[in-house]
Amino acid sequence: MQEVIRGLFRGAKRGVMTSKQGRNFYKGNRTGSMGRHTKHGGYTIDMDKVRTFVVPDLSACEFKPYVSRRSTKFKTDPPTAEHYAAKE
């Protein structure tokens, strides 16, 4: 039991593991592979592994991505219990 506690304290002293620590440790950056290495030192991209994002057609959308700085400011009071009771 003392070995476990000693190991916990020993592990707690170490900070965040980086790619420069540890002999066989490769942290990576969670990107995944998009192809494979060739025997001549090159890299071939496999289009089946490349991430593609499907975006709907937004040409007829009336919404805008940002709010204009010239828009008027307004303030509303937070809803109260009477506000919810009045809806019933």
PyMOL Python script that loads the backbone (N, CA, C, O; Angstrom):
from pymol import cmd

cmd.read_pdbstr("""\
ATOM      1  N   MET A   1       0.828  -1.198   0.000  1.00  0.00           N
ATOM      2  CA  MET A   1       0.000   0.000   0.000  1.00  0.00           C
ATOM      3  C   MET A   1       0.868   1.256   0.000  1.00  0.00           C
ATOM      4  O   MET A   1       0.541   2.259  -0.634  1.00  0.00           O
ATOM      5  N   GLN A   2       1.986   1.174   0.729  1.00  0.00           N
ATOM      6  CA  GLN A   2       2.872   2.337   0.782  1.00  0.00           C
ATOM      7  C   GLN A   2       3.489   2.620  -0.591  1.00  0.00           C
ATOM      8  O   GLN A   2       3.766   3.770  -0.932  1.00  0.00           O
ATOM      9  N   GLU A   3       3.701   1.559  -1.370  1.00  0.00           N
ATOM     10  CA  GLU A   3       4.257   1.754  -2.704  1.00  0.00           C
ATOM     11  C   GLU A   3       3.288   2.537  -3.596  1.00  0.00           C
ATOM     12  O   GLU A   3       3.701   3.376  -4.396  1.00  0.00           O
ATOM     13  N   VAL A   4       1.991   2.248  -3.442  1.00  0.00           N
ATOM     14  CA  VAL A   4       0.989   2.956  -4.243  1.00  0.00           C
ATOM     15  C   VAL A   4       0.950   4.420  -3.856  1.00  0.00           C
ATOM     16  O   VAL A   4       0.917   5.297  -4.718  1.00  0.00           O
ATOM     17  N   ILE A   5       0.955   4.683  -2.561  1.00  0.00           N
ATOM     18  CA  ILE A   5       0.916   6.073  -2.098  1.00  0.00           C
ATOM     19  C   ILE A   5       2.182   6.798  -2.524  1.00  0.00           C
ATOM     20  O   ILE A   5       2.130   7.951  -2.951  1.00  0.00           O
ATOM     21  N   ARG A   6       3.327   6.118  -2.408  1.00  0.00           N
ATOM     22  CA  ARG A   6       4.581   6.739  -2.810  1.00  0.00           C
ATOM     23  C   ARG A   6       4.562   7.025  -4.314  1.00  0.00           C
ATOM     24  O   ARG A   6       5.066   8.057  -4.758  1.00  0.00           O
ATOM     25  N   GLY A   7       3.983   6.115  -5.090  1.00  0.00           N
ATOM     26  CA  GLY A   7       3.880   6.326  -6.531  1.00  0.00           C
ATOM     27  C   GLY A   7       2.958   7.475  -6.879  1.00  0.00           C
ATOM     28  O   GLY A   7       3.211   8.212  -7.832  1.00  0.00           O
ATOM     29  N   LEU A   8       1.894   7.631  -6.116  1.00  0.00           N
ATOM     30  CA  LEU A   8       0.990   8.757  -6.371  1.00  0.00           C
ATOM     31  C   LEU A   8       1.693  10.078  -6.116  1.00  0.00           C
ATOM     32  O   LEU A   8       1.561  11.020  -6.897  1.00  0.00           O
ATOM     33  N   PHE A   9       2.431  10.145  -5.037  1.00  0.00           N
ATOM     34  CA  PHE A   9       3.142  11.385  -4.740  1.00  0.00           C
ATOM     35  C   PHE A   9       4.239  11.635  -5.764  1.00  0.00           C
ATOM     36  O   PHE A   9       4.471  12.776  -6.166  1.00  0.00           O
ATOM     37  N   ARG A  10       4.911  10.577  -6.185  1.00  0.00           N
ATOM     38  CA  ARG A  10       5.965  10.729  -7.169  1.00  0.00           C
ATOM     39  C   ARG A  10       5.372  11.215  -8.495  1.00  0.00           C
ATOM     40  O   ARG A  10       5.965  12.063  -9.162  1.00  0.00           O
ATOM     41  N   GLY A  11       4.212  10.687  -8.878  1.00  0.00           N
ATOM     42  CA  GLY A  11       3.566  11.113 -10.115  1.00  0.00           C
ATOM     43  C   GLY A  11       2.991  12.506 -10.007  1.00  0.00           C
ATOM     44  O   GLY A  11       2.912  13.225 -11.002  1.00  0.00           O
ATOM     45  N   ALA A  12       2.586  12.898  -8.803  1.00  0.00           N
ATOM     46  CA  ALA A  12       2.011  14.220  -8.621  1.00  0.00           C
ATOM     47  C   ALA A  12       3.076  15.296  -8.736  1.00  0.00           C
ATOM     48  O   ALA A  12       2.765  16.440  -9.066  1.00  0.00           O
ATOM     49  N   LYS A  13       4.329  14.945  -8.469  1.00  0.00           N
ATOM     50  CA  LYS A  13       5.400  15.943  -8.562  1.00  0.00           C
ATOM     51  C   LYS A  13       5.714  16.281 -10.010  1.00  0.00           C
ATOM     52  O   LYS A  13       6.136  17.397 -10.315  1.00  0.00           O
ATOM     53  N   ARG A  14       5.508  15.321 -10.902  1.00  0.00           N
ATOM     54  CA  ARG A  14       5.771  15.593 -12.308  1.00  0.00           C
ATOM     55  C   ARG A  14       4.671  16.478 -12.869  1.00  0.00           C
ATOM     56  O   ARG A  14       3.507  16.373 -12.483  1.00  0.00           O
ATOM     57  N   GLY A  15       5.055  17.331 -13.768  1.00  0.00           N
ATOM     58  CA  GLY A  15       4.065  18.206 -14.389  1.00  0.00           C
ATOM     59  C   GLY A  15       3.421  17.535 -15.585  1.00  0.00           C
ATOM     60  O   GLY A  15       3.322  16.309 -15.646  1.00  0.00           O
ATOM     61  N   VAL A  16       2.987  18.338 -16.526  1.00  0.00           N
ATOM     62  CA  VAL A  16       2.349  17.847 -17.728  1.00  0.00           C
ATOM     63  C   VAL A  16       3.402  17.178 -18.600  1.00  0.00           C
ATOM     64  O   VAL A  16       4.487  17.727 -18.794  1.00  0.00           O
ATOM     65  N   MET A  17       3.093  16.008 -19.122  1.00  0.00           N
ATOM     66  CA  MET A  17       4.035  15.290 -19.973  1.00  0.00           C
ATOM     67  C   MET A  17       4.101  15.971 -21.327  1.00  0.00           C
ATOM     68  O   MET A  17       3.068  16.194 -21.959  1.00  0.00           O
ATOM     69  N   THR A  18       5.284  16.300 -21.775  1.00  0.00           N
ATOM     70  CA  THR A  18       5.464  16.925 -23.075  1.00  0.00           C
ATOM     71  C   THR A  18       6.159  15.952 -24.003  1.00  0.00           C
ATOM     72  O   THR A  18       6.578  14.875 -23.578  1.00  0.00           O
ATOM     73  N   SER A  19       6.283  16.318 -25.251  1.00  0.00           N
ATOM     74  CA  SER A  19       6.920  15.441 -26.223  1.00  0.00           C
ATOM     75  C   SER A  19       8.428  15.386 -26.017  1.00  0.00           C
ATOM     76  O   SER A  19       9.088  14.522 -26.594  1.00  0.00           O
ATOM     77  N   LYS A  20       8.990  16.278 -25.214  1.00  0.00           N
ATOM     78  CA  LYS A  20      10.428  16.270 -24.961  1.00  0.00           C
ATOM     79  C   LYS A  20      10.786  15.396 -23.777  1.00  0.00           C
ATOM     80  O   LYS A  20      11.969  15.179 -23.515  1.00  0.00           O
ATOM     81  N   GLN A  21       9.811  14.892 -23.062  1.00  0.00           N
ATOM     82  CA  GLN A  21      10.065  14.020 -21.929  1.00  0.00           C
ATOM     83  C   GLN A  21       9.755  12.588 -22.326  1.00  0.00           C
ATOM     84  O   GLN A  21       8.906  12.341 -23.182  1.00  0.00           O
ATOM     85  N   GLY A  22      10.431  11.668 -21.714  1.00  0.00           N
ATOM     86  CA  GLY A  22      10.163  10.259 -21.989  1.00  0.00           C
ATOM     87  C   GLY A  22      10.861   9.799 -23.239  1.00  0.00           C
ATOM     88  O   GLY A  22      10.931  10.527 -24.230  1.00  0.00           O
ATOM     89  N   ARG A  23      11.374   8.599 -23.193  1.00  0.00           N
ATOM     90  CA  ARG A  23      12.155   8.115 -24.316  1.00  0.00           C
ATOM     91  C   ARG A  23      11.276   7.638 -25.467  1.00  0.00           C
ATOM     92  O   ARG A  23      11.564   7.944 -26.624  1.00  0.00           O
ATOM     93  N   ASN A  24      10.225   6.905 -25.178  1.00  0.00           N
ATOM     94  CA  ASN A  24       9.366   6.362 -26.221  1.00  0.00           C
ATOM     95  C   ASN A  24       7.991   7.019 -26.184  1.00  0.00           C
ATOM     96  O   ASN A  24       6.975   6.345 -26.355  1.00  0.00           O
ATOM     97  N   PHE A  25       7.957   8.306 -25.965  1.00  0.00           N
ATOM     98  CA  PHE A  25       6.678   9.004 -25.834  1.00  0.00           C
ATOM     99  C   PHE A  25       6.511   9.960 -26.998  1.00  0.00           C
ATOM    100  O   PHE A  25       7.375  10.802 -27.243  1.00  0.00           O
ATOM    101  N   TYR A  26       5.396   9.837 -27.721  1.00  0.00           N
ATOM    102  CA  TYR A  26       5.061  10.760 -28.792  1.00  0.00           C
ATOM    103  C   TYR A  26       3.683  11.322 -28.502  1.00  0.00           C
ATOM    104  O   TYR A  26       2.686  10.604 -28.579  1.00  0.00           O
ATOM    105  N   LYS A  27       3.624  12.579 -28.174  1.00  0.00           N
ATOM    106  CA  LYS A  27       2.367  13.181 -27.765  1.00  0.00           C
ATOM    107  C   LYS A  27       1.449  13.421 -28.961  1.00  0.00           C
ATOM    108  O   LYS A  27       0.258  13.113 -28.896  1.00  0.00           O
ATOM    109  N   GLY A  28       1.972  13.949 -30.017  1.00  0.00           N
ATOM    110  CA  GLY A  28       1.141  14.233 -31.184  1.00  0.00           C
ATOM    111  C   GLY A  28       0.236  15.425 -30.939  1.00  0.00           C
ATOM    112  O   GLY A  28       0.302  16.051 -29.881  1.00  0.00           O
ATOM    113  N   ASN A  29      -0.595  15.738 -31.895  1.00  0.00           N
ATOM    114  CA  ASN A  29      -1.521  16.858 -31.752  1.00  0.00           C
ATOM    115  C   ASN A  29      -2.926  16.490 -32.217  1.00  0.00           C
ATOM    116  O   ASN A  29      -3.687  17.362 -32.636  1.00  0.00           O
ATOM    117  N   ARG A  30      -3.272  15.220 -32.149  1.00  0.00           N
ATOM    118  CA  ARG A  30      -4.616  14.706 -32.416  1.00  0.00           C
ATOM    119  C   ARG A  30      -5.104  14.991 -33.831  1.00  0.00           C
ATOM    120  O   ARG A  30      -6.306  15.152 -34.039  1.00  0.00           O
ATOM    121  N   THR A  31      -4.212  15.056 -34.797  1.00  0.00           N
ATOM    122  CA  THR A  31      -4.648  15.338 -36.150  1.00  0.00           C
ATOM    123  C   THR A  31      -4.934  14.083 -36.945  1.00  0.00           C
ATOM    124  O   THR A  31      -5.744  14.115 -37.871  1.00  0.00           O
ATOM    125  N   GLY A  32      -4.291  12.976 -36.608  1.00  0.00           N
ATOM    126  CA  GLY A  32      -4.489  11.751 -37.359  1.00  0.00           C
ATOM    127  C   GLY A  32      -3.708  11.769 -38.653  1.00  0.00           C
ATOM    128  O   GLY A  32      -3.219  12.816 -39.075  1.00  0.00           O
ATOM    129  N   SER A  33      -3.589  10.621 -39.279  1.00  0.00           N
ATOM    130  CA  SER A  33      -2.831  10.550 -40.526  1.00  0.00           C
ATOM    131  C   SER A  33      -3.759  10.817 -41.703  1.00  0.00           C
ATOM    132  O   SER A  33      -4.929  10.433 -41.685  1.00  0.00           O
ATOM    133  N   MET A  34      -3.228  11.477 -42.720  1.00  0.00           N
ATOM    134  CA  MET A  34      -4.010  11.744 -43.916  1.00  0.00           C
ATOM    135  C   MET A  34      -3.435  11.020 -45.112  1.00  0.00           C
ATOM    136  O   MET A  34      -3.847  11.271 -46.245  1.00  0.00           O
ATOM    137  N   GLY A  35      -2.490  10.125 -44.879  1.00  0.00           N
ATOM    138  CA  GLY A  35      -1.883   9.400 -45.986  1.00  0.00           C
ATOM    139  C   GLY A  35      -0.876   8.403 -45.466  1.00  0.00           C
ATOM    140  O   GLY A  35      -1.035   7.842 -44.382  1.00  0.00           O
ATOM    141  N   ARG A  36       0.177   8.185 -46.263  1.00  0.00           N
ATOM    142  CA  ARG A  36       1.207   7.252 -45.840  1.00  0.00           C
ATOM    143  C   ARG A  36       2.548   7.701 -46.388  1.00  0.00           C
ATOM    144  O   ARG A  36       2.622   8.440 -47.370  1.00  0.00           O
ATOM    145  N   HIS A  37       3.603   7.242 -45.739  1.00  0.00           N
ATOM    146  CA  HIS A  37       4.955   7.541 -46.178  1.00  0.00           C
ATOM    147  C   HIS A  37       5.362   6.570 -47.277  1.00  0.00           C
ATOM    148  O   HIS A  37       5.048   5.381 -47.216  1.00  0.00           O
ATOM    149  N   THR A  38       6.057   7.079 -48.273  1.00  0.00           N
ATOM    150  CA  THR A  38       6.547   6.218 -49.338  1.00  0.00           C
ATOM    151  C   THR A  38       7.943   5.731 -49.000  1.00  0.00           C
ATOM    152  O   THR A  38       8.580   6.254 -48.086  1.00  0.00           O
ATOM    153  N   LYS A  39       8.426   4.727 -49.734  1.00  0.00           N
ATOM    154  CA  LYS A  39       9.744   4.192 -49.447  1.00  0.00           C
ATOM    155  C   LYS A  39      10.858   5.123 -49.916  1.00  0.00           C
ATOM    156  O   LYS A  39      12.023   4.905 -49.584  1.00  0.00           O
ATOM    157  N   HIS A  40      10.517   6.153 -50.681  1.00  0.00           N
ATOM    158  CA  HIS A  40      11.513   7.110 -51.150  1.00  0.00           C
ATOM    159  C   HIS A  40      11.558   8.371 -50.295  1.00  0.00           C
ATOM    160  O   HIS A  40      12.213   9.345 -50.666  1.00  0.00           O
ATOM    161  N   GLY A  41      10.873   8.366 -49.161  1.00  0.00           N
ATOM    162  CA  GLY A  41      10.909   9.510 -48.262  1.00  0.00           C
ATOM    163  C   GLY A  41       9.821  10.528 -48.509  1.00  0.00           C
ATOM    164  O   GLY A  41       9.801  11.570 -47.853  1.00  0.00           O
ATOM    165  N   GLY A  42       8.931  10.267 -49.416  1.00  0.00           N
ATOM    166  CA  GLY A  42       7.838  11.194 -49.688  1.00  0.00           C
ATOM    167  C   GLY A  42       6.610  10.849 -48.859  1.00  0.00           C
ATOM    168  O   GLY A  42       6.650   9.987 -47.982  1.00  0.00           O
ATOM    169  N   TYR A  43       5.545  11.528 -49.153  1.00  0.00           N
ATOM    170  CA  TYR A  43       4.294  11.301 -48.438  1.00  0.00           C
ATOM    171  C   TYR A  43       3.162  11.347 -49.449  1.00  0.00           C
ATOM    172  O   TYR A  43       3.054  12.305 -50.215  1.00  0.00           O
ATOM    173  N   THR A  44       2.314  10.319 -49.462  1.00  0.00           N
ATOM    174  CA  THR A  44       1.184  10.243 -50.379  1.00  0.00           C
ATOM    175  C   THR A  44      -0.093  10.492 -49.591  1.00  0.00           C
ATOM    176  O   THR A  44      -0.367   9.809 -48.604  1.00  0.00           O
ATOM    177  N   ILE A  45      -0.867  11.468 -50.030  1.00  0.00           N
ATOM    178  CA  ILE A  45      -2.114  11.795 -49.343  1.00  0.00           C
ATOM    179  C   ILE A  45      -3.218  10.889 -49.863  1.00  0.00           C
ATOM    180  O   ILE A  45      -3.419  10.777 -51.072  1.00  0.00           O
ATOM    181  N   ASP A  46      -3.930  10.245 -48.954  1.00  0.00           N
ATOM    182  CA  ASP A  46      -5.074   9.402 -49.271  1.00  0.00           C
ATOM    183  C   ASP A  46      -6.325  10.250 -49.084  1.00  0.00           C
ATOM    184  O   ASP A  46      -6.647  10.628 -47.958  1.00  0.00           O
ATOM    185  N   MET A  47      -7.031  10.554 -50.163  1.00  0.00           N
ATOM    186  CA  MET A  47      -8.187  11.459 -50.097  1.00  0.00           C
ATOM    187  C   MET A  47      -9.337  10.866 -49.292  1.00  0.00           C
ATOM    188  O   MET A  47     -10.227  11.603 -48.868  1.00  0.00           O
ATOM    189  N   ASP A  48      -9.338   9.537 -49.069  1.00  0.00           N
ATOM    190  CA  ASP A  48     -10.366   8.941 -48.218  1.00  0.00           C
ATOM    191  C   ASP A  48     -10.138   9.275 -46.749  1.00  0.00           C
ATOM    192  O   ASP A  48     -11.070   9.213 -45.948  1.00  0.00           O
ATOM    193  N   LYS A  49      -8.910   9.628 -46.391  1.00  0.00           N
ATOM    194  CA  LYS A  49      -8.596   9.958 -44.998  1.00  0.00           C
ATOM    195  C   LYS A  49      -8.665  11.450 -44.702  1.00  0.00           C
ATOM    196  O   LYS A  49      -8.673  11.851 -43.538  1.00  0.00           O
ATOM    197  N   VAL A  50      -8.715  12.275 -45.746  1.00  0.00           N
ATOM    198  CA  VAL A  50      -8.745  13.724 -45.563  1.00  0.00           C
ATOM    199  C   VAL A  50     -10.116  14.126 -45.040  1.00  0.00           C
ATOM    200  O   VAL A  50     -11.141  13.672 -45.549  1.00  0.00           O
ATOM    201  N   ARG A  51     -10.128  14.976 -44.024  1.00  0.00           N
ATOM    202  CA  ARG A  51     -11.401  15.440 -43.467  1.00  0.00           C
ATOM    203  C   ARG A  51     -12.053  16.424 -44.427  1.00  0.00           C
ATOM    204  O   ARG A  51     -11.434  17.391 -44.872  1.00  0.00           O
ATOM    205  N   THR A  52     -13.307  16.155 -44.732  1.00  0.00           N
ATOM    206  CA  THR A  52     -14.075  17.072 -45.571  1.00  0.00           C
ATOM    207  C   THR A  52     -15.338  17.442 -44.813  1.00  0.00           C
ATOM    208  O   THR A  52     -15.966  16.593 -44.182  1.00  0.00           O
ATOM    209  N   PHE A  53     -15.699  18.690 -44.879  1.00  0.00           N
ATOM    210  CA  PHE A  53     -16.862  19.197 -44.155  1.00  0.00           C
ATOM    211  C   PHE A  53     -17.962  19.513 -45.161  1.00  0.00           C
ATOM    212  O   PHE A  53     -17.731  20.220 -46.141  1.00  0.00           O
ATOM    213  N   VAL A  54     -19.148  18.991 -44.918  1.00  0.00           N
ATOM    214  CA  VAL A  54     -20.290  19.228 -45.792  1.00  0.00           C
ATOM    215  C   VAL A  54     -21.028  20.452 -45.255  1.00  0.00           C
ATOM    216  O   VAL A  54     -21.554  20.435 -44.142  1.00  0.00           O
ATOM    217  N   VAL A  55     -21.060  21.504 -46.053  1.00  0.00           N
ATOM    218  CA  VAL A  55     -21.705  22.760 -45.652  1.00  0.00           C
ATOM    219  C   VAL A  55     -22.945  22.936 -46.515  1.00  0.00           C
ATOM    220  O   VAL A  55     -22.863  22.815 -47.737  1.00  0.00           O
ATOM    221  N   PRO A  56     -24.096  23.222 -45.904  1.00  0.00           N
ATOM    222  CA  PRO A  56     -25.307  23.419 -46.711  1.00  0.00           C
ATOM    223  C   PRO A  56     -25.222  24.719 -47.504  1.00  0.00           C
ATOM    224  O   PRO A  56     -24.424  25.602 -47.190  1.00  0.00           O
ATOM    225  N   ASP A  57     -26.052  24.823 -48.532  1.00  0.00           N
ATOM    226  CA  ASP A  57     -26.104  26.029 -49.351  1.00  0.00           C
ATOM    227  C   ASP A  57     -26.764  27.145 -48.544  1.00  0.00           C
ATOM    228  O   ASP A  57     -27.938  27.047 -48.188  1.00  0.00           O
ATOM    229  N   LEU A  58     -26.021  28.188 -48.262  1.00  0.00           N
ATOM    230  CA  LEU A  58     -26.523  29.299 -47.443  1.00  0.00           C
ATOM    231  C   LEU A  58     -26.750  30.562 -48.263  1.00  0.00           C
ATOM    232  O   LEU A  58     -26.826  31.656 -47.704  1.00  0.00           O
ATOM    233  N   SER A  59     -26.861  30.424 -49.588  1.00  0.00           N
ATOM    234  CA  SER A  59     -27.014  31.617 -50.425  1.00  0.00           C
ATOM    235  C   SER A  59     -28.367  32.292 -50.218  1.00  0.00           C
ATOM    236  O   SER A  59     -28.465  33.511 -50.355  1.00  0.00           O
ATOM    237  N   ALA A  60     -29.409  31.533 -49.893  1.00  0.00           N
ATOM    238  CA  ALA A  60     -30.734  32.118 -49.700  1.00  0.00           C
ATOM    239  C   ALA A  60     -31.046  32.358 -48.225  1.00  0.00           C
ATOM    240  O   ALA A  60     -32.183  32.678 -47.880  1.00  0.00           O
ATOM    241  N   CYS A  61     -30.066  32.211 -47.365  1.00  0.00           N
ATOM    242  CA  CYS A  61     -30.297  32.381 -45.931  1.00  0.00           C
ATOM    243  C   CYS A  61     -30.364  33.866 -45.590  1.00  0.00           C
ATOM    244  O   CYS A  61     -29.540  34.651 -46.059  1.00  0.00           O
ATOM    245  N   GLU A  62     -31.332  34.248 -44.783  1.00  0.00           N
ATOM    246  CA  GLU A  62     -31.492  35.658 -44.429  1.00  0.00           C
ATOM    247  C   GLU A  62     -30.689  36.037 -43.196  1.00  0.00           C
ATOM    248  O   GLU A  62     -30.570  37.221 -42.882  1.00  0.00           O
ATOM    249  N   PHE A  63     -30.135  35.054 -42.488  1.00  0.00           N
ATOM    250  CA  PHE A  63     -29.345  35.352 -41.301  1.00  0.00           C
ATOM    251  C   PHE A  63     -27.952  35.814 -41.689  1.00  0.00           C
ATOM    252  O   PHE A  63     -27.405  35.385 -42.705  1.00  0.00           O
ATOM    253  N   LYS A  64     -27.391  36.681 -40.885  1.00  0.00           N
ATOM    254  CA  LYS A  64     -26.040  37.182 -41.098  1.00  0.00           C
ATOM    255  C   LYS A  64     -25.131  36.619 -40.008  1.00  0.00           C
ATOM    256  O   LYS A  64     -25.600  36.353 -38.901  1.00  0.00           O
ATOM    257  N   PRO A  65     -23.859  36.433 -40.291  1.00  0.00           N
ATOM    258  CA  PRO A  65     -22.993  35.802 -39.302  1.00  0.00           C
ATOM    259  C   PRO A  65     -22.635  36.693 -38.125  1.00  0.00           C
ATOM    260  O   PRO A  65     -22.343  36.176 -37.047  1.00  0.00           O
ATOM    261  N   TYR A  66     -22.644  37.983 -38.283  1.00  0.00           N
ATOM    262  CA  TYR A  66     -22.232  38.883 -37.218  1.00  0.00           C
ATOM    263  C   TYR A  66     -23.305  39.927 -36.943  1.00  0.00           C
ATOM    264  O   TYR A  66     -24.191  40.156 -37.766  1.00  0.00           O
ATOM    265  N   VAL A  67     -23.216  40.548 -35.791  1.00  0.00           N
ATOM    266  CA  VAL A  67     -24.134  41.627 -35.425  1.00  0.00           C
ATOM    267  C   VAL A  67     -23.415  42.940 -35.697  1.00  0.00           C
ATOM    268  O   VAL A  67     -22.255  43.111 -35.323  1.00  0.00           O
ATOM    269  N   SER A  68     -24.093  43.844 -36.335  1.00  0.00           N
ATOM    270  CA  SER A  68     -23.498  45.126 -36.671  1.00  0.00           C
ATOM    271  C   SER A  68     -23.262  45.954 -35.417  1.00  0.00           C
ATOM    272  O   SER A  68     -24.033  45.881 -34.460  1.00  0.00           O
ATOM    273  N   ARG A  69     -22.194  46.739 -35.430  1.00  0.00           N
ATOM    274  CA  ARG A  69     -21.912  47.629 -34.298  1.00  0.00           C
ATOM    275  C   ARG A  69     -22.912  48.789 -34.249  1.00  0.00           C
ATOM    276  O   ARG A  69     -23.056  49.441 -33.215  1.00  0.00           O
ATOM    277  N   ARG A  70     -23.597  49.043 -35.356  1.00  0.00           N
ATOM    278  CA  ARG A  70     -24.569  50.135 -35.399  1.00  0.00           C
ATOM    279  C   ARG A  70     -25.954  49.708 -34.938  1.00  0.00           C
ATOM    280  O   ARG A  70     -26.883  50.515 -34.954  1.00  0.00           O
ATOM    281  N   SER A  71     -26.107  48.457 -34.529  1.00  0.00           N
ATOM    282  CA  SER A  71     -27.419  48.013 -34.074  1.00  0.00           C
ATOM    283  C   SER A  71     -27.769  48.685 -32.754  1.00  0.00           C
ATOM    284  O   SER A  71     -26.892  49.012 -31.955  1.00  0.00           O
ATOM    285  N   THR A  72     -29.061  48.884 -32.541  1.00  0.00           N
ATOM    286  CA  THR A  72     -29.497  49.550 -31.318  1.00  0.00           C
ATOM    287  C   THR A  72     -29.403  48.595 -30.142  1.00  0.00           C
ATOM    288  O   THR A  72     -29.670  47.401 -30.273  1.00  0.00           O
ATOM    289  N   LYS A  73     -29.023  49.131 -28.997  1.00  0.00           N
ATOM    290  CA  LYS A  73     -28.910  48.317 -27.794  1.00  0.00           C
ATOM    291  C   LYS A  73     -30.247  48.333 -27.064  1.00  0.00           C
ATOM    292  O   LYS A  73     -30.913  49.366 -26.989  1.00  0.00           O
ATOM    293  N   PHE A  74     -30.622  47.208 -26.541  1.00  0.00           N
ATOM    294  CA  PHE A  74     -31.856  47.127 -25.778  1.00  0.00           C
ATOM    295  C   PHE A  74     -31.618  46.242 -24.575  1.00  0.00           C
ATOM    296  O   PHE A  74     -30.729  45.392 -24.573  1.00  0.00           O
ATOM    297  N   LYS A  75     -32.425  46.454 -23.553  1.00  0.00           N
ATOM    298  CA  LYS A  75     -32.276  45.699 -22.316  1.00  0.00           C
ATOM    299  C   LYS A  75     -33.621  45.107 -21.960  1.00  0.00           C
ATOM    300  O   LYS A  75     -34.642  45.795 -21.976  1.00  0.00           O
ATOM    301  N   THR A  76     -33.613  43.828 -21.640  1.00  0.00           N
ATOM    302  CA  THR A  76     -34.829  43.170 -21.190  1.00  0.00           C
ATOM    303  C   THR A  76     -34.609  42.675 -19.774  1.00  0.00           C
ATOM    304  O   THR A  76     -33.504  42.276 -19.405  1.00  0.00           O
ATOM    305  N   ASP A  77     -35.652  42.704 -19.002  1.00  0.00           N
ATOM    306  CA  ASP A  77     -35.559  42.211 -17.634  1.00  0.00           C
ATOM    307  C   ASP A  77     -35.576  40.689 -17.651  1.00  0.00           C
ATOM    308  O   ASP A  77     -36.222  40.086 -18.508  1.00  0.00           O
ATOM    309  N   PRO A  78     -34.873  40.065 -16.716  1.00  0.00           N
ATOM    310  CA  PRO A  78     -34.900  38.598 -16.671  1.00  0.00           C
ATOM    311  C   PRO A  78     -36.295  38.099 -16.326  1.00  0.00           C
ATOM    312  O   PRO A  78     -37.030  38.774 -15.606  1.00  0.00           O
ATOM    313  N   PRO A  79     -36.667  36.935 -16.826  1.00  0.00           N
ATOM    314  CA  PRO A  79     -38.010  36.417 -16.545  1.00  0.00           C
ATOM    315  C   PRO A  79     -38.180  36.079 -15.065  1.00  0.00           C
ATOM    316  O   PRO A  79     -37.246  35.640 -14.394  1.00  0.00           O
ATOM    317  N   THR A  80     -39.376  36.295 -14.592  1.00  0.00           N
ATOM    318  CA  THR A  80     -39.703  36.002 -13.199  1.00  0.00           C
ATOM    319  C   THR A  80     -40.684  34.833 -13.145  1.00  0.00           C
ATOM    320  O   THR A  80     -41.101  34.314 -14.180  1.00  0.00           O
ATOM    321  N   ALA A  81     -41.043  34.430 -11.947  1.00  0.00           N
ATOM    322  CA  ALA A  81     -41.995  33.334 -11.777  1.00  0.00           C
ATOM    323  C   ALA A  81     -43.360  33.727 -12.307  1.00  0.00           C
ATOM    324  O   ALA A  81     -44.082  32.883 -12.837  1.00  0.00           O
ATOM    325  N   GLU A  82     -43.729  34.999 -12.174  1.00  0.00           N
ATOM    326  CA  GLU A  82     -45.022  35.457 -12.684  1.00  0.00           C
ATOM    327  C   GLU A  82     -45.060  35.393 -14.211  1.00  0.00           C
ATOM    328  O   GLU A  82     -46.112  35.162 -14.807  1.00  0.00           O
ATOM    329  N   HIS A  83     -43.919  35.595 -14.823  1.00  0.00           N
ATOM    330  CA  HIS A  83     -43.835  35.532 -16.285  1.00  0.00           C
ATOM    331  C   HIS A  83     -44.171  34.124 -16.770  1.00  0.00           C
ATOM    332  O   HIS A  83     -44.905  33.960 -17.744  1.00  0.00           O
ATOM    333  N   TYR A  84     -43.643  33.123 -16.102  1.00  0.00           N
ATOM    334  CA  TYR A  84     -43.922  31.740 -16.489  1.00  0.00           C
ATOM    335  C   TYR A  84     -45.335  31.316 -16.101  1.00  0.00           C
ATOM    336  O   TYR A  84     -45.954  30.516 -16.802  1.00  0.00           O
ATOM    337  N   ALA A  85     -45.840  31.831 -15.016  1.00  0.00           N
ATOM    338  CA  ALA A  85     -47.191  31.474 -14.581  1.00  0.00           C
ATOM    339  C   ALA A  85     -48.230  32.087 -15.530  1.00  0.00           C
ATOM    340  O   ALA A  85     -49.301  31.510 -15.717  1.00  0.00           O
ATOM    341  N   ALA A  86     -47.937  33.225 -16.122  1.00  0.00           N
ATOM    342  CA  ALA A  86     -48.881  33.885 -17.002  1.00  0.00           C
ATOM    343  C   ALA A  86     -49.032  33.128 -18.320  1.00  0.00           C
ATOM    344  O   ALA A  86     -50.049  33.284 -18.995  1.00  0.00           O
ATOM    345  N   LYS A  87     -48.046  32.312 -18.706  1.00  0.00           N
ATOM    346  CA  LYS A  87     -48.116  31.581 -19.969  1.00  0.00           C
ATOM    347  C   LYS A  87     -49.050  30.391 -19.892  1.00  0.00           C
ATOM    348  O   LYS A  87     -49.484  29.896 -20.932  1.00  0.00           O
ATOM    349  N   GLU A  88     -49.373  29.918 -18.715  1.00  0.00           N
ATOM    350  CA  GLU A  88     -50.237  28.750 -18.587  1.00  0.00           C
ATOM    351  C   GLU A  88     -51.650  29.059 -18.801  1.00  0.00           C
ATOM    352  O   GLU A  88     -52.495  28.167 -18.723  1.00  0.00           O
TER     353      GLU A  88
END
""", "prot")
cmd.dss("prot")
cmd.show_as("cartoon", "prot")
cmd.util.cbc("prot")
cmd.orient("prot")
